[in-house]
């Protein structure tokens, strides 16, 4: 409960966000502000994915059930229902420019374990509301997408073939790192979902290797999603140093590939502002899995919204 209250208190203290930024690629890797009201007139930000091979994507999943509260009842109205942050997740399927996924594998920063655990239930009739202090109706949210035990078993085999210990989990329900962003992006709940844990040791190399093991699934139309937050510091040191981290991540994602990109993110903690953005990297580790599953694919900054006091809400894709 202490962590939950810290999470809530952190967002309660946030001042107003700055304007959201919609991003296009530029030679200097900068992010150019776009007018959100012009979205319908703009071309999709990402090109069509290679037929039958889906991208990988890292999303910032917000704070608790924020997208399911009105601005009036929310302590963080800039991330409430109808906010630009929510709209960025709603646009995600179109922005990816890919076919409808045959399944979604999602790595959540809210599930940690000593070995990789893979959700293997066929049905998830309940959700794990791992937050506190929110309106009653946010504990009644439903998301009844199917699980995929066969895919879970296949993932276990892929990981074990690379020497990565992995076990199937038949007990845990989906946490809000899963149902919050996916209910916004894929509200029909008609795509099978498999959730995976991150390792408590937060080892960058192992998590990139996990991504490499998952990469073949993309050829079969499986969307690999990392769910966390672009910056996650409950004592934000200021926006400028957080921006340096996001800029460095984007430059590495966009400007490198293969071994160079792998080396850059193996040493992510050396990037400018890294530890200011993530003193504890639970919400960053899913990004490394996504990177590992697409080392040779083009990186894109899909969306970025700079918050005062150093919080930054951003999504990246690789395809």
N, C-alpha and C positions, 0 to 999 in steps of 0.2 A: 504493500500500500504506500510505503514511503516514496517509491519511485513514481507511482501513479500521481501522487499529490505534487511531487516536484514537477512532473510533466505539466500538470494543470496550472500550477502557479507560474511556471515559466511563460506559458502563453497568456495568462491573465495580465502579465506585466508588459506585454508587447505593445508598443505604440503603433500608429498606423503604418501600413505597408507603403512602399513606394509603388509606382505604377508597374504593372506586369510587363514583361518583355517577351515578345515573340521573336524567335531567333532564326536567322538565315546565316549560311556559311559565308565568310569573307576571308580573304587571303591573310589578314592579320588576326584571325580567330576571334574577332570581337563580336559582340552581340548587339545588333542594331534594333532599336525599339520600333515596334509596329503598333498601329492603332488597333486595339481589340475589336472595335466596331466595324472594321473593314474585313473581318475574317471571311465572310461569305464570298467576298469578291476576290480573295486571294487564291492562288494555286496552292495545292497541298505542299506543305513544307518539305516533305520527303518524297523522293521518287519511288516508283513502284518496286517492290521487292522482287528479287529473282523468283520466277515461277516455282511454287512448291517449297521454297526455302524462306522461312520466316525470319524477321529480325530478332534481335534481343533488345530489351529495353529496361532501363532503371527508372523508377518513378519515386517521387516524394509522395508519401501517402497521407500527409496531413497530420493533425493532432487529434487523437481519439476519433470519435464519430462526427467530426466537425462538419462534414458535407451534408449531414442529415439533420441539421438544426437551422432554423431561420436566423437571420441577422439579429432579430430582436431578442431571441432567447439564448444567443451564443455570446460567450465572453470573448470570442475571436471572430467577429463578423466578417473580416476579410477572407476567412476560410470557411464561411458558412454556405448554406445552400444558395446556388446562383452566383457565387463568387467567381472571379477569374481563375483562381486556383482550381476550383471544381470544373470549370469549363475546359481547362487544359487537359484534364483526365477524360472528359467526355469526348474531346476531339481525338484522343489518342488512336483509336482504331483507324480513323480516316487518315491521320497524319502518317501512320506507319505505312500506308499505301499497300498493305499486304492482303492476301486472301484471309477469309475467316479462319482462325486457328482450328485445327482438329482437336487440340488440347492446350492447356496452359500449365506450365510448370513455374511456380512462383516461390522464390526464396525470400523468406520474411525475416527482417531484423528483430522480430518479436519472438522468435523461437530459437533458443540456444541449447546445445547438447554437446556431449563429449565425443560422440561419433555422429555422422550424418543420419538423421532420421527422416523418413519419407512417409508422408501421409498416405495410407493405403485403404481407407474405408471406401466402400462403394457409394454410400449416402452420408451426407452431413446434414442431419435434421436439426442440429443445434449449432450455435456459434459460441465462440469463446470471447465474451465481452471483457477484454483485458484492459479496462479503463474504469475510472471512478469519478463521481461527482457530476455527472451529466443528467439531462432530463430523462424521465422514466422511459419515454418512447424509444430512446436510443438503445435500450436493452431489450427491445422487441424487434429490432431490425432482423430481417430474414434474407438469406441468400442461399437458395436451394439448388445451386448447380451440382451436377453429379461429380463424384470422385472417379478415379480410374485405377483400380487395383492392378490391372495388367501393366499399365504404363509405370506405376510405382515399382513393380517387380522388375521391369526392364531397366529402370533407372538404377536400382540396387545393383543389378548385374553390370551395368556400365561403370559404376563407381568401383565395384570390387575388382573388375578387370584391370583397373588402374592402381590397385593397391590401396584404395580409400575405403576404410570400414564404413559400412552402411547397414541400417536395419529398417524394416518396415514398422510403421506405427499404426495401430488400429484403434487407438483411444482418443487422441487429441483432436479437438474441434478446431476449425479455422479461426485464427486470431484476427484482430482488426487490421494487421498488415496485409491480410489477404482480402477479407470481405469488403473493407472500406473502398480501396481503389478499384477492385474488380466490379463491385456493384455499380460504381459510377461509370466505368468504361464499358462494361459488358452487362448492362442491366437485365437482359433477357435470361441470364443464368442458364444458358443452354450449351455451354462449352465445358467439357470435363476439366477438372482442376486437380493438380497434385501439388501440395505444399511441401517444401523442404526446409529443414533447419539450417542454421549456420553453426559453426564450431565455436565453442567457448574460448578456444585459444586465439581466435581472430587471426590466424596465420595467413598472410597474403598469398604465399605460394600454394598452400593447400586449396584455398578457395578458388584461385585461378585454375588449378588443376581440376577441380570439381566442374568448373565451367567447360573446360576442354572435353571432359568426359561426356557432358550433356550435348555438345555441339551436333552430333549426328541426328539428334531428334529434330532439329530445325528443317532437315531435308524432308521430313514427313509432315510438315505443317504445324509443328509444335512451337508455340510462342514461349520464350523463356523470359521471365520478368523478375527483376530484383526490386524488392519493396523496402524502402528505408526513408531517408531524408537527406537532402543535399548537404545541409549543415545541421548539427545536432549538439549544441552546447547550451546548457541551462544557465550558464553565466557568460553570456555573449560578450566578447571583448570589443565589439564594434563592427560596423559593416565593412569598413575598408579592408581589413585583414581577411574577412570571409570572402570578399570579392576576389582577392588575390588567389585564394584556393580554388574557387570556381573557375576562374580564368585559366589557371594552370591545368586543372583537370580537363577543361575543354580543349586547350591547346594540345595536350597529350592525346586525347581521344580523337581529335580531328586531324592532327598533323603527323601522327605516327601510325604504324601498323606492325604486325608480326612481333618479332623479338624485341624491337625497340619499344613498342607499346607495352609489352609484357614487363620489360625491365622498368619502365617508367612507373607502372602501377604496383609492381613488387615493392618499389621504394616510395609508395604514395605518401608515407609519413614525412618524407623529405621535401614534399612540395610546399611552396610558400603558404603559410597559414593553415597547414594541415591539422595540427593539434589544437589550434584555436577553433577550427570548424568541428573537429571530432576528438575531444579529449578521451572519449570511450567510443570505439568504432563499430558498435553493434549496428547502427543504422547506415554504415558505409560498406560493410563487408558484402552485402548483396550486390553492390556495384561490381566488385571484383569477380564474382561468379559470372555476371553478365559479360564482362570484358573477356574472361577466359573462353566463353562460348563463341566469341566472334573476333578473335585477334586480328584477322586479316580483312575484316569488313570495315566499311567507311563509318566513322563516328559522326554523330550530329548532336548538337544541343537543341532539343526540341522546344523547350520552354524554360524561362527563368523569371522568377519574381523576387526581387530584393526586398527584404524586410529590414526595418530599423533594428538596431541593437544586434545585428549580425546574423539573423536567421535568413536563409535563402532557400526558396522552394524551386526545384529544378528537375527536369527530366532529360535523359540522354538515350539515344538509340544507336545501334550498330547494325548495318546491313549492306 
